[in-house]
Amino acid sequence: MNRLFITASIIFLAVSCKNGNKNFDASGIFEATEVIVSSEANGKLLQFNVVEGQRVTAGEKLGYIDTTQLHLSKLQLLQSAKSVDSRQLNIAKQIAAIQEQIASQQREKERTERLIAANAANTKQLDDINTNIAILQRQLAAQQESLESNNRSISEQSSSVEIQVAQIEDQIAKSNIVSPITGTVLVKYAEQGEFTSMGKPLFKVADVENMLLRAYITSGQLTQLKIGQKVKVFADYENKGKREYEGIITWISDKSEFTPKTIQTRDERANLVYAIKIAVRNDGLIKIGMYGDVKF
C-alpha cells in the first residue's frame, strides 16, 4: 500500500508540473541591446576610467586617446592656410592703372571730337586714340582674367587646406571615447595607459533598463499576435515563483525556423516556430540570459 501511494504521488506531481508549464503560451530568454565600443584612433589611452557595472549615458565622454601629433599637424596646416591666403591678389588695385589710362584716353577722345567738330583737328588723331583705347581694353581683359585665374587657384589651395584641417579635427574628435547608448558597462577590454589601435574593442555596454524577451511561437499562435500588442511576461524571482511584467510585442519574424533546443513551446511537437521579441521595462531584477515565460 505504501509503495502504491508513493507511485501515485509521483505521477500526480509530474502531471501537476506539466500542467503548470502549460499555463504559459511561450518561453524564451531575456536579452538586451549590446554594443561593443571600439577605438576609432591609434595611440595611447591617456584616460580611460571605465568600470564594469558602471552606469553611462549616451554621448558621455569616458576617456581619450593621445592627440598631441594631431594637434601639431593642425597647427601646421593653419599656418599653411595663412600663407596661402596671403597670396590672394587685390584685383581692383591691380587693374586700377590700366583703367585710369583708359579713362584718360576717353577724355582725350571727347576733346579731339570737339576739335574735329570745330575743324581744329584731323580724324587721324581720333583714330589713333580709338586704337589706343581698344588695345588698353584688351590688356585690361587679359590682366583681369589672369588675376582671377590666379585667385581661383589660390582659393582651391585654401579649400584643400581647410579640408585637411577638418579631417584632423574629425580624427581628434574620434580620439574621445564616448558611449553610443545609455546603459551599463558589461565588459572592459582595455586599461588606461595601454596602446590601442583603430578597431580594437574597448568596452561593451548594454541597455539593461529596456530588456527584450526573445520567445518562439507556433504557426497556430501566429494569428493571435500583432506588433504593439500588450502581453504578460513572467521572470523567475528567487524561490518565490514568478515575477510579472507588462510586455509589448515589438517584432514578429516573417520566417519560420526549427525549434531551438533550449526553448519549449506550448506545443512541444511543433518543429517549425516563429521568433518574436517582447519589450520589457526592467526593474533591475531581470538579467541577461534569464529564462522568461509569456502569456498572451
C-alpha positions in Angstrom: 0.0 0.0 0.0 2.8 2.4 0.8 4.6 1.7 -2.4 1.3 2.2 -4.3 0.8 5.5 -2.5 4.3 6.8 -3.3 3.9 5.9 -7.0 0.6 7.7 -7.2 2.1 10.7 -5.6 5.0 10.9 -8.1 2.6 10.6 -11.0 0.4 13.4 -9.5 3.4 15.7 -9.1 4.6 15.1 -12.6 1.2 15.8 -14.1 0.9 19.0 -11.9 4.3 20.3 -13.1 3.5 19.5 -16.7 0.2 21.3 -16.4 1.9 24.3 -14.7 4.2 24.7 -17.7 1.2 24.7 -20.0 -0.1 27.8 -18.3 2.2 29.9 -20.4 1.9 30.4 -24.2 5.6 30.7 -24.9 9.0 30.8 -23.3 12.3 32.5 -24.2 15.4 34.2 -23.0 15.9 37.8 -21.9 18.4 39.8 -23.9 19.5 43.4 -24.2 20.8 45.8 -26.8 24.6 45.3 -26.5 27.2 47.5 -28.2 30.9 46.8 -28.3 32.6 50.2 -28.4 35.9 50.0 -30.3 38.7 52.5 -30.7 38.4 54.9 -33.7 42.1 56.1 -33.4 45.6 54.9 -32.8 47.5 55.9 -29.8 48.0 55.7 -26.0 44.9 55.6 -23.8 45.7 58.7 -21.7 42.5 58.5 -19.8 40.1 55.5 -19.5 38.3 55.2 -16.2 35.5 52.9 -17.2 34.5 50.3 -14.6 32.4 47.2 -15.2 28.9 47.7 -13.9 29.2 51.5 -14.3 26.1 53.3 -15.5 26.8 55.5 -18.5 24.7 57.8 -20.7 24.7 58.3 -24.5 27.3 60.7 -25.6 29.2 60.7 -22.2 32.9 61.1 -22.5 34.6 58.2 -20.8 38.3 58.8 -21.8 40.5 59.9 -24.7 43.5 58.8 -26.8 46.7 60.8 -27.1 46.2 63.6 -29.8 49.5 65.5 -29.5 50.6 64.8 -33.0 47.2 65.6 -34.4 47.2 69.0 -32.7 50.7 69.7 -34.1 49.5 68.7 -37.6 46.5 71.0 -37.2 48.7 74.0 -36.2 51.0 73.4 -39.2 48.0 73.3 -41.6 46.6 76.5 -40.1 49.9 78.3 -40.8 49.9 76.9 -44.3 46.4 78.3 -44.7 47.6 81.8 -43.7 50.5 81.6 -46.2 48.1 80.6 -49.0 45.6 83.3 -48.2 48.3 85.9 -48.2 48.9 85.2 -51.9 45.5 86.4 -52.8 45.7 89.4 -55.1 43.5 92.5 -54.9 42.2 92.6 -58.5 40.7 96.1 -58.1 44.2 97.6 -57.2 46.0 95.6 -59.9 43.9 96.9 -62.7 43.4 100.4 -61.5 46.4 101.7 -63.5 45.0 100.4 -66.8 41.5 101.6 -66.0 43.0 105.1 -65.4 44.8 105.0 -68.8 41.5 104.1 -70.5 39.7 106.9 -68.7 42.4 109.3 -69.8 42.1 108.2 -73.4 38.3 108.5 -73.2 38.7 112.1 -72.1 41.2 112.8 -74.9 38.8 111.3 -77.4 36.0 113.6 -76.3 38.3 116.6 -76.5 39.5 115.5 -80.0 35.9 115.0 -81.2 35.2 118.6 -80.2 38.2 119.9 -82.0 37.3 118.0 -85.2 33.8 119.5 -85.0 35.5 122.9 -84.9 37.8 121.9 -87.8 40.8 122.3 -85.4 42.0 118.6 -85.6 42.1 115.8 -88.1 40.4 112.4 -87.9 43.7 110.5 -87.8 44.2 111.8 -84.2 40.8 110.4 -83.3 41.6 107.0 -85.0 44.9 106.8 -83.0 43.0 107.4 -79.8 40.4 104.7 -80.6 43.2 102.3 -81.3 44.9 103.0 -78.0 41.6 102.6 -76.2 41.0 99.2 -77.8 44.5 98.0 -77.0 44.1 99.1 -73.4 40.7 97.4 -73.1 42.2 94.1 -74.4 45.1 94.4 -71.9 42.6 95.1 -69.1 40.6 92.0 -70.0 43.7 89.8 -70.2 45.1 91.1 -66.9 41.7 90.7 -65.2 41.3 87.1 -66.4 44.9 86.3 -65.3 44.3 87.7 -61.9 41.0 85.9 -61.4 42.6 82.6 -62.5 45.4 83.1 -60.0 43.0 83.8 -57.2 40.8 80.8 -58.1 43.9 78.6 -57.9 44.8 80.1 -54.5 41.2 79.6 -53.3 41.3 75.9 -54.3 44.6 75.5 -52.4 43.0 77.2 -49.4 39.9 74.9 -49.7 42.2 71.9 -49.8 44.0 73.0 -46.6 40.6 73.6 -44.9 39.5 70.1 -45.8 42.8 68.7 -44.3 42.1 70.7 -41.1 38.6 69.3 -41.0 40.0 65.8 -41.4 42.4 66.4 -38.5 39.6 67.8 -36.3 37.5 64.7 -37.1 40.4 62.5 -36.0 40.7 64.5 -32.8 37.0 64.2 -32.1 37.2 60.4 -32.7 40.0 60.2 -30.2 37.4 60.9 -27.5 35.9 57.7 -26.1 32.1 58.1 -25.7 29.2 55.7 -25.1 26.8 55.4 -28.0 23.9 54.4 -25.8 22.7 54.8 -22.3 23.3 51.6 -20.3 25.6 49.6 -18.1 29.2 48.6 -18.8 29.3 44.8 -19.0 32.9 44.1 -20.0 36.0 46.2 -20.1 38.6 45.1 -22.7 41.4 47.7 -22.2 43.2 49.7 -19.4 44.4 53.2 -19.1 48.0 53.6 -20.3 47.7 50.8 -22.9 48.3 51.5 -26.6 45.2 51.0 -28.7 44.6 50.8 -32.4 41.7 51.5 -34.7 39.0 48.9 -34.4 40.3 47.4 -31.1 37.4 46.7 -28.6 37.5 48.9 -25.5 34.3 48.0 -23.6 30.8 46.5 -24.0 27.7 48.4 -22.9 24.1 47.2 -22.8 20.8 48.9 -22.2 19.6 46.7 -19.3 16.7 49.0 -18.5 14.9 48.0 -21.6 15.1 44.3 -22.0 13.9 42.1 -24.8 12.4 38.6 -24.4 13.1 36.6 -27.5 10.4 33.9 -27.5 9.1 31.4 -30.0 5.5 30.6 -31.0 3.9 28.1 -33.3 2.1 28.9 -36.5 -1.2 28.4 -34.7 -0.4 31.2 -32.3 0.9 33.5 -35.0 -2.6 34.6 -36.0 -3.3 35.7 -32.4 -0.5 38.2 -32.2 0.4 41.6 -33.7 3.1 44.2 -33.2 2.3 46.6 -30.4 0.1 44.1 -28.6 0.5 44.0 -24.8 1.3 40.7 -23.1 2.1 39.4 -19.7 5.8 38.4 -19.1 7.0 36.3 -16.2 10.5 36.0 -14.9 11.9 33.8 -12.2 12.1 35.5 -8.8 14.3 33.6 -6.3 12.3 30.8 -4.7 9.1 32.9 -4.7 7.9 31.8 -8.0 7.4 34.2 -10.9 7.5 38.0 -11.1 5.0 39.5 -13.6 5.9 42.4 -16.0 4.0 44.1 -18.8 5.5 43.5 -22.2 4.9 44.8 -25.7 5.5 42.8 -28.9 7.9 44.8 -31.0 8.9 42.3 -33.7 7.5 39.1 -35.2 9.6 37.1 -37.6 8.2 36.6 -41.1 10.2 33.3 -41.5 9.8 30.1 -39.6 12.7 28.1 -38.2 13.3 24.9 -36.4 12.6 24.9 -32.7 15.8 25.8 -30.7 16.8 23.1 -28.3 16.9 25.5 -25.4 13.3 26.7 -25.9 10.0 25.0 -25.3 6.8 26.0 -26.9 3.3 25.2 -25.7 3.1 22.6 -28.4 6.4 20.7 -28.0 5.6 18.7 -31.1 5.9 21.7 -33.3 9.0 21.5 -35.5 8.8 25.0 -37.1 8.3 28.1 -34.9 8.4 31.9 -35.4 10.6 34.2 -33.3 9.1 37.2 -31.6 10.6 40.0 -29.5 8.8 41.5 -26.5 10.0 44.7 -24.9 10.0 44.7 -21.1 10.9 47.6 -18.7 13.4 46.2 -16.3 13.2 46.9 -12.6 16.7 45.7 -12.1 15.8 42.1 -11.3 15.8 40.8 -14.8 19.3 39.7 -16.0 20.6 38.9 -19.5 20.3 35.2 -20.2 17.4 34.6 -17.7 14.5 32.5 -18.9 11.1 34.1 -19.2 7.6 33.0 -20.0 4.8 34.8 -21.9 1.0 34.7 -21.6 -0.9 36.3 -24.4 
